[in-house]
Amino acid sequence: MEAIIIEDEKPAARRLSRLLKNLDVEASVMLHSVEESIRWFQDNKHPDLIFLDIQLADGLSFEIFEHVEVQSAIIFTTAYDEYALQAFKLNSIDYLLKPIDDEELEQAVKKFRALKPKSQKLTLDFDDIKKLLMDPLEREYKKRFTTKVGQHLKIINADEVECFYSENKGTYAATSDGRNYLLETTLENLETELEPQTFFRVSRKFYINIKHIQDIVSYTNSRLKIKLKRYNGQEIIVSRERVRDFKLWLE
């Protein structure tokens, strides 16, 4: 996988490069400004993946796309969350807040690898990523799940799931009959399988179904607390960086 890092803070760029090496991603090029990045893209073959800071020394990295039609997938890395919606209008795979968490970086790379065509080159072009992220009504999403209960297979319809959650390294579906089922998947895998108008990932631990929300109340540090109709396990808190997108999702 060919990757580059666009980051104006050189220590941060070097740290990210070291983290990526542990994930078998070689970031052979590091760029540090909008101007330098524009020149590089005009003169070089575009990589499979870009790790892109938003606020660079000479402006916002979105300015790059005003001059160059970048044919690479992007994972944004930034200390600010106010640009999330603008980022996802581009060919973005994920949006990581600094300081970058090792586990979140690993999941972002896994998400990119999961999206790549199995029989084609790793590169996903702009139209492919845009379709995956911006045209959800045209995609087919998972309508049911299976899980083993004793010696039997249980079929769970997606509409019956109040939330998916992670606990003790397992992923569970909490259903409207008040039961919880262990699934052979991860929340990261569910990101490409769940219908985005129905399910929203409110935190690292929870995906919730809008049809089963009973109440939403204010919580500490500008967060929100969700109460579902039957689920009564861990508290469901909308993480602070996801609150704005969550409110937009509700509209």
N, C-alpha and C positions, 0 to 999 in steps of 0.2 A: 504494500500500500504506500503510495506516494503522498506525503503530507507536508504542509508548510505552516509556520507559525507567524502571525502578524501581531506584534505586541511591542509597545514602545518602552516598556520596562524590561531591560535586558536580563536582570536576575529572574524575573517572573518567566521570561521566555526560556531561559536555561532550565529552570525547575520543571516547566511543562515538558520540555524536551526529554528530561530524565524520566519523568513519569510515563511518557509515551513509549520510551524504549522498553519499559517493563511490560508493555502491552503489545510488543512487536510492531510498533508503529515508528517508522524512521522519519523524523522531521528534518530534512536535509537543508532547508532554507529557512532563515529567520529574517523577517522584514519589520521595520520599526516606524513607518510613517505612511500616510495616505499617498504622498507623492512617490515615494520609493516603491510602494506596492503597485501603483498604476504602471510605472515603467516596467516593473518586473513582469506583470501579466501581459503587457504588450509585446514583450520580447521572448517569453518562455512558454513552454507547454504547460497547460494548467494541470495541477495535481488532482488526485482523487478527493482529497479532503483538506480543508483549511481550518485552522484554529485561529479565530479572529477576535481580537480585542475590539471594543466599540469606540472607546475614547482614546485616540492616538494623539501624539504631540501636536500635529498640525491639523486636527479636525476629527470628525466622526468617520469611522471606517465605511459607513454607508455611502460616502462620497466616491469611494472606489467604483461602485456599481453604476455611477453616473457616467463614467468614462470607459469602463470595460465590461463586456458581457462575460462574467466569470462562469465557467463551465464546471465548477467544482461544488461538492457538498460542503456545508459550513457547520462548524460547531462554534458558537459564540462563547467567549470567555470575558467576563466583565465584572466590575465591582458594583454595577448599577443595574437595577431591575426595571427601570422605566422604559427601556427600549425593547422589551420582550416582544410586543405585538409587531413592531416594525421589523424586528429581526425575522420573525416567522413569515413575513410576507416575501422574504427572500428564500433562497434554496437552503434553508436551515434544518439541521438534524436535531440540534439541542442547544440549550442556553444555560451555561454554567456560571454561577456566581463565584467570584473570588472571595476568600482564598479557595482555590479549586480542591475539592474533596477527591481523594484517590478513587473511592468507590463510585462516585457520580461520574467521574471521567471514564472509568472502565465501562459503566453502563452506557454512556453516550457512544463510545466506540463500538460496543456490541450492537447498539441500535443501528448504527450506520452499516455494520457488516450484515445485519439481518435484512436490511432494505435492499442490499445489492442483488442484482439478478444472478441467479445460481449458475447460469451457463454462459454468462457474458463477462466482459471486463469489469473490474471493480468500479469504474467511474460511473456515477449517475449524473446525467446532465440536468440542466436547470428545469426543463419541462417535466422530467420524471419526478424530481423532488417536489416541485410545485404542485403537481397533481396529487401526490401522496399527502401533502400538508394542507392544501387549499381547496380541494374538491372532494370533501368527505362523502357527499351524497352519491357520487359516482362509484364508490368503492363497496365491496362486499365485506361485511364484518361478521364476526363470529356470533352465532345465534344461540348456541348451546355448548355446554361443557360436559365432560364425563369424569367421574371419579369413582374409585373403588371403595365400596362399603362392605367390609367382610369379604365374602366370596362373590359379591354382586357388583355390577356396574350401575351407577346412578347417573341418570341424565338430568342435567340442570339447565333450564332455559335461562338465557341472559336476562330476560325481563324479570325473572324471579329473584335475581341477585340484588340485594340492597347495597352491598359493597364488596369489594375485593380488598383484602388486607394481608400484610405480612406480619408474621410473628414467629420467633424462634427459628428463623431461616426457612420457614415454610410460607406458602401462599394459600390463602383460604378464601372461599366464597361464603358470605353470610346471606342466607336466603330469607324470603318473606315469611317462611314458616318458623323462623327463629332458630334454624339449625346452621351449623358451620361445617363446611366440607374442605378437606385438604385437596389441593389441585397440584398436578404435575406441571407447573409453569412458574413464571416469575411476573412481578408487576411490570418489569421492563418489557417482557414479551407481550403483555396485554396491551401495551401502548399502541401497537399496530393492529390489534385484533378487536378492540372495543369501539363501538359506534360513538364518536366524539360528541354528538348532540345529546346523548343519553348518559355517558359516563365521563367523569372528570377526575383527574388525579389531584387531590387536594393537598397531598403531602407525600413524602417518601414512602409512607406506610399504607396509604389509603387511596382507592378509587371508589367513588360513590355514584349511585344511580339517582338521577334527578327525580325519577318517579317515586322514590321512596323517602324523600326528605320530608321530615315532619316539622322541623323548626331550625332556624338559624339565629344564633345570638352572638352579640359582641363578646370578645375575649381579650385577654391581656395582650399588650404590645401590638395593637392594631390588627389582631387576628380574629378569626371567626370560629365558632364552635358549631358543629353540625349534630343534630339529633335525627336519627332514622326511626322508622316506624317500629321495627322489632329488634334491631341490633342493639345490644347493651354491653358490648365488650369494651375495648380500649376507647378512650375519648378520641373523637374525630375532630381534629383541629386543622383548619385551613392555614397552611404556613404563610407567613407574612409576605413572602415574595410572590405567592400565588393568589393573594386576595383579589387584586384588581382583575386578573384574568377570570377568576371564579365569578365575580360579579357580572362581567360581560357575558360569560357562559350562561348565566341564569336568565339573561334578557331574551 
